[in-house]
Amino acid sequence: MRALKVVAVMAICVFGLSLMASAARNQFGVADTRNISFESAVRVGDVVLPKGEYKVLHTMSGDTHIMVFQQQRTKNPAEAKVKCTLVPLSAKAPRGEKIFTVNNSNERVLRELVFEGDTAKHVF
């Protein structure tokens, strides 16, 4: 009887974890909320964000995908909103990637974001 209870509890835990994992991704194959850190200042859209830790929200405005970067753990948090295009990946991303370019003002400009486990990348 005790073994049956242990198996039942384990099954419920596995089911709950798998449900939480599947709920974390939206219909586009990306998570609605992520965390990211920048080791130096970076331009995101029209805003230069200082180095630091950010919560990244994937939102929609009609059919337009919007990424919102909100600085964490600071007194006066920076925020940037930028349109993004989702480009499907052939498989789940095995690791996160940040792809930058450098503009004429010698600023690092965020061009692409890939988050581990997502099935699409964000292109700005």
C-alpha positions as a Markdown table, in Angstrom:
| # | Residue | x | y | z |
|---|---|---|---|---|
| 1 | Met | 0.0 | 0.0 | 0.0 |
| 2 | Arg | 2.8 | 2.4 | 0.9 |
| 3 | Ala | 4.6 | 1.8 | -2.4 |
| 4 | Leu | 1.4 | 2.6 | -4.3 |
| 5 | Lys | 1.1 | 5.9 | -2.5 |
| 6 | Val | 4.8 | 6.8 | -3.3 |
| 7 | Val | 4.2 | 5.9 | -7.0 |
| 8 | Ala | 1.0 | 8.0 | -7.0 |
| 9 | Val | 2.8 | 11.0 | -5.5 |
| 10 | Met | 5.7 | 10.7 | -7.9 |
| 11 | Ala | 3.3 | 10.5 | -10.9 |
| 12 | Ile | 1.4 | 13.6 | -9.7 |
| 13 | Cys | 4.8 | 15.5 | -9.3 |
| 14 | Val | 5.9 | 14.5 | -12.8 |
| 15 | Phe | 2.6 | 15.5 | -14.3 |
| 16 | Gly | 2.7 | 18.8 | -12.5 |
| 17 | Leu | 6.2 | 19.6 | -13.6 |
| 18 | Ser | 5.4 | 18.7 | -17.2 |
| 19 | Leu | 2.3 | 20.9 | -17.1 |
| 20 | Met | 4.3 | 23.8 | -15.8 |
| 21 | Ala | 7.0 | 23.3 | -18.5 |
| 22 | Ser | 4.5 | 23.3 | -21.3 |
| 23 | Ala | 2.6 | 26.3 | -19.9 |
| 24 | Ala | 5.8 | 28.3 | -19.9 |
| 25 | Arg | 5.9 | 28.5 | -23.7 |
| 26 | Asn | 3.2 | 30.3 | -25.7 |
| 27 | Gln | 1.8 | 29.4 | -29.1 |
| 28 | Phe | 4.8 | 31.0 | -30.8 |
| 29 | Gly | 7.3 | 28.6 | -29.2 |
| 30 | Val | 8.8 | 31.2 | -26.9 |
| 31 | Ala | 8.4 | 31.9 | -23.2 |
| 32 | Asp | 6.4 | 35.0 | -22.2 |
| 33 | Thr | 8.9 | 36.0 | -19.5 |
| 34 | Arg | 12.7 | 35.5 | -19.4 |
| 35 | Asn | 15.7 | 37.0 | -17.6 |
| 36 | Ile | 18.8 | 38.3 | -19.3 |
| 37 | Ser | 21.9 | 40.2 | -18.2 |
| 38 | Phe | 24.1 | 42.6 | -20.2 |
| 39 | Glu | 27.8 | 42.9 | -19.2 |
| 40 | Ser | 28.0 | 46.4 | -20.8 |
| 41 | Ala | 25.6 | 49.0 | -22.1 |
| 42 | Val | 23.6 | 47.9 | -25.2 |
| 43 | Arg | 21.2 | 49.7 | -27.5 |
| 44 | Val | 17.8 | 48.0 | -27.7 |
| 45 | Gly | 15.6 | 49.8 | -30.2 |
| 46 | Asp | 15.8 | 53.6 | -29.5 |
| 47 | Val | 17.1 | 53.1 | -25.9 |
| 48 | Val | 20.6 | 52.5 | -24.6 |
| 49 | Leu | 20.2 | 50.2 | -21.6 |
| 50 | Pro | 23.0 | 50.2 | -19.0 |
| 51 | Lys | 24.7 | 47.0 | -18.0 |
| 52 | Gly | 22.7 | 44.9 | -15.6 |
| 53 | Glu | 20.0 | 42.3 | -15.1 |
| 54 | Tyr | 16.7 | 42.6 | -17.0 |
| 55 | Lys | 13.3 | 40.9 | -17.0 |
| 56 | Val | 12.3 | 40.4 | -20.7 |
| 57 | Leu | 8.6 | 40.2 | -21.5 |
| 58 | His | 7.3 | 39.0 | -24.8 |
| 59 | Thr | 4.0 | 40.8 | -25.5 |
| 60 | Met | 1.6 | 41.4 | -28.4 |
| 61 | Ser | 0.1 | 44.6 | -29.7 |
| 62 | Gly | -2.4 | 43.3 | -32.3 |
| 63 | Asp | -0.3 | 41.2 | -34.6 |
| 64 | Thr | 2.9 | 42.9 | -33.6 |
| 65 | His | 5.4 | 41.2 | -31.3 |
| 66 | Ile | 6.9 | 43.5 | -28.7 |
| 67 | Met | 9.8 | 42.8 | -26.3 |
| 68 | Val | 9.9 | 44.8 | -23.1 |
| 69 | Phe | 13.2 | 45.0 | -21.2 |
| 70 | Gln | 12.8 | 46.0 | -17.6 |
| 71 | Gln | 15.9 | 46.5 | -15.5 |
| 72 | Gln | 16.0 | 44.7 | -12.2 |
| 73 | Arg | 17.6 | 45.4 | -8.8 |
| 74 | Thr | 18.1 | 49.1 | -9.3 |
| 75 | Lys | 16.6 | 52.3 | -7.8 |
| 76 | Asn | 15.8 | 53.9 | -11.1 |
| 77 | Pro | 15.2 | 51.0 | -13.6 |
| 78 | Ala | 15.7 | 51.5 | -17.3 |
| 79 | Glu | 13.1 | 50.1 | -19.7 |
| 80 | Ala | 13.0 | 49.6 | -23.5 |
| 81 | Lys | 10.3 | 48.4 | -25.8 |
| 82 | Val | 11.1 | 47.1 | -29.2 |
| 83 | Lys | 9.3 | 45.3 | -32.0 |
| 84 | Cys | 10.6 | 41.9 | -32.9 |
| 85 | Thr | 10.1 | 39.3 | -35.5 |
| 86 | Leu | 10.0 | 35.7 | -34.5 |
| 87 | Val | 12.0 | 33.3 | -36.7 |
| 88 | Pro | 11.3 | 29.6 | -36.2 |
| 89 | Leu | 14.2 | 27.4 | -35.3 |
| 90 | Ser | 14.6 | 23.8 | -36.6 |
| 91 | Ala | 14.7 | 22.5 | -33.0 |
| 92 | Lys | 14.6 | 23.7 | -29.4 |
| 93 | Ala | 17.5 | 26.1 | -28.8 |
| 94 | Pro | 20.2 | 24.1 | -26.8 |
| 95 | Arg | 21.6 | 27.4 | -25.3 |
| 96 | Gly | 20.8 | 31.1 | -25.1 |
| 97 | Glu | 22.5 | 33.5 | -27.5 |
| 98 | Lys | 22.8 | 37.3 | -27.8 |
| 99 | Ile | 23.8 | 38.7 | -31.2 |
| 100 | Phe | 25.1 | 42.3 | -31.4 |
| 101 | Thr | 26.3 | 44.6 | -34.1 |
| 102 | Val | 28.2 | 47.9 | -33.6 |
| 103 | Asn | 26.7 | 51.1 | -35.0 |
| 104 | Asn | 28.5 | 54.3 | -36.2 |
| 105 | Ser | 28.4 | 55.7 | -32.7 |
| 106 | Asn | 30.4 | 52.6 | -31.5 |
| 107 | Glu | 27.4 | 51.3 | -29.5 |
| 108 | Arg | 26.6 | 47.6 | -29.2 |
| 109 | Val | 23.2 | 47.1 | -30.8 |
| 110 | Leu | 21.1 | 44.0 | -29.9 |
| 111 | Arg | 20.0 | 42.3 | -33.2 |
| 112 | Glu | 18.9 | 38.8 | -32.1 |
| 113 | Leu | 18.0 | 36.9 | -29.0 |
| 114 | Val | 17.7 | 33.2 | -28.6 |
| 115 | Phe | 16.6 | 31.7 | -25.2 |
| 116 | Glu | 17.5 | 28.2 | -24.3 |
| 117 | Gly | 14.5 | 25.8 | -24.9 |
| 118 | Asp | 12.6 | 28.2 | -27.2 |
| 119 | Thr | 11.7 | 27.1 | -30.8 |
| 120 | Ala | 12.0 | 30.6 | -32.3 |
| 121 | Lys | 14.5 | 33.4 | -32.1 |
| 122 | His | 13.7 | 37.1 | -31.7 |
| 123 | Val | 15.1 | 39.4 | -34.4 |
| 124 | Phe | 15.1 | 43.2 | -34.0 |
